[in-house]
């Protein structure tokens, strides 16, 4: 069970570089163009509302043009900063002047309006896909604009006249707060369509409307536009990154699925090794792989090697000569010993030091790579085992090494399971 847990942890670590690799693996810059209409009202508050009445909102909702360009830096799958530069105009028209009010209409033309907005992607409709095709977003920012306003008036104090016979002009600048929402549709890997609505809350009261208006002017726009992703074509766009859907990579990414299958096979092999190490056929409390006297009758008192106490020494030596050891396994393209091999080699070292016997280490490799490379790799694996034994006290002249490369497989090299078994060192007494 412990090995299974470690195996699952390795799977997670293997996926991490692809799934959670940071902003560097994505395109994060984009530019856009947009255009639409403006109205001298907003969805709430004084200064013109979409839900209006004659008393609180006397404006006739005429529309004008509004257009601009933008540049955005995406910092995560849900947040980015966008710089906007816009131009256009807003018209305020008093459809029913009250008695004593001679103001008729005004046209505000923007020399420019520039803002910096935070863009929040609030939902992804295709949430089970790695890359979405529709996003919903909201924006909030702060801006500065310069404008020229022309106001037209009537001299008819009754408020019934509609003919304009006077006008005034003024130029000014002010600060505004853009608030809005919209939808983004992915048209291709590089191009997206944006459709949205913005409300502009100004801090002044002379953008349009009668002179001396007590409340700040507001206006809104409805727009559509195209956004173009910048950067390397080898990287996906962070705008469409969906962290939740990335958990389903095994369903889509073939390379990760193959890696997962390889790790599952390794876990299965390790579990099989544990089962082998724990096997005790005669029930004497000594694992079969360490039991020098297998088949001990039930109830027999045995020593640490599984042999009966006071067992004749010659028989012990004879049994010792036929002891076999599990192969020492290695990772792909590696001659580094695994920690699970240490217990086998410690036992072998103890026996060689006590008996003075010699051992031959035969190195082998799977069939990946060239024959010459695999021959050298098999020798390196055998020498790695020898180094361990010598460092533990075994005389170097008692340990012989030989490499066979890929010449002597014990399983098929056509499957990963077979190749795992072929990456080994065999211990011959």
C-alpha positions, 0 to 999 in steps of 0.5 A: 500500500505504501508503494502504491501511495508513492506511485500516485505521488510520482504520477502527480509530480510527472504531470506538474510540469505540463499542467501547472508550469506557470505563465511562461508556458502561455501567451499572455499579451493581446491587442484589440480593436472595437467599435459601437454606439454610445448613449447619454444614460446608464443602467442606474443612478442619476444623469440618465438611466435606461429605466427612465421617466420624465421627471428623473430622466428627461433625455431622449436616448439618441445614439452616437459612435464610439471606438478604440484600441486596447492592449492586455496583459493576462496574469492568470486564468481569471485576471488581466490588466487592459489599457484602452484608448478611445474616441467618439461622442455622446449626445444629450437631448432634452426631449421635453423641456420644462417651463423656464428651461431653455436647454435643448441638446448637447454633443460631447466629442472626445479628443481621447479617453484613456483608461487602465482596467482590471479584467476579471474572467468570471465563468467558463461555459465549456468548463470540461475542456482544456481550452474554452471557446466562450468566456464571460468577463467583467471589468473595472478601471480608472480613466482620463478624458479630454472633450469638446462640448457644444450645447444648443438652447432655445429662447422660448421660456415656455419649454414648448419650442424645439427650434434651436437658435443658440449654442455655447461651446467649451473644452475640458478634461475629467476623470471617469470610472469604466464599469462593464461586462461582456462575452468573449468568443474564441474564433481561432487560436489567435483571434477572439470576438468580444461583445460587451457593455460599458458604463462610464461614471464621470466626476464632472457635470458639464459633459452634457446636460443643462448648465448647473446640473447638480449630479455627475454626468454618465454615459454608456456604450455597447460594443463589439470587437476583435482581439488578437493574441500575440506570442509564440505559436507553440504556446497556448493563450492563457486567456483560454486556460481552464485550471479545472479542466486540466485535471482531466488531462489523462482523457486528452493528452496522449503523452501524459496518459502513456507516462501514467501507464508506465508509472502504473506498470512500475507500481505493479512491479514494485508491489509484486516485489513486495509480495515476493519479499513477504512470501513465507511458504513454510510459515517459519517466520523467515521470508522465502527469499532469505530462507536458507532452509525452505520447507521446514516442518511446522513448529520447528525452531529456526534461526535468522536464516530459516534453518533449524537450531543445531541443524548439521553444519554441512547441510547448512553450507550445502543449502547456502550454495544454492541460494538464489537472489532476485535480479537488481532492477534499474530505471530506463537509461540509468545505472543508479541503484534503487533503494529497494535493492539495498536489502538484497545487496546487504544480505549478499554482502554479509554472506560473501564476507562470512564465507569468503565466496566469490560472485559474478554480476551479469549486467543487462539492458533493454533494447532501446538505443544502440547495441554499443550504448546498451553494452556499456550501460549493462557494464555500468549497472554491474559495476554499480552493484560491485561498488556497493558490495566493495563499499560494504566490506566485500573484497574487490577480487571476490566480485566479478562483473560482465556486461551482455548489453541487450543480448540476453533478454528474459522478456519481450522488448516489445512491451514496457513490462518486458523492457522493465524486467530486462533492465537488470543485474543478475547475481550468480554464485 
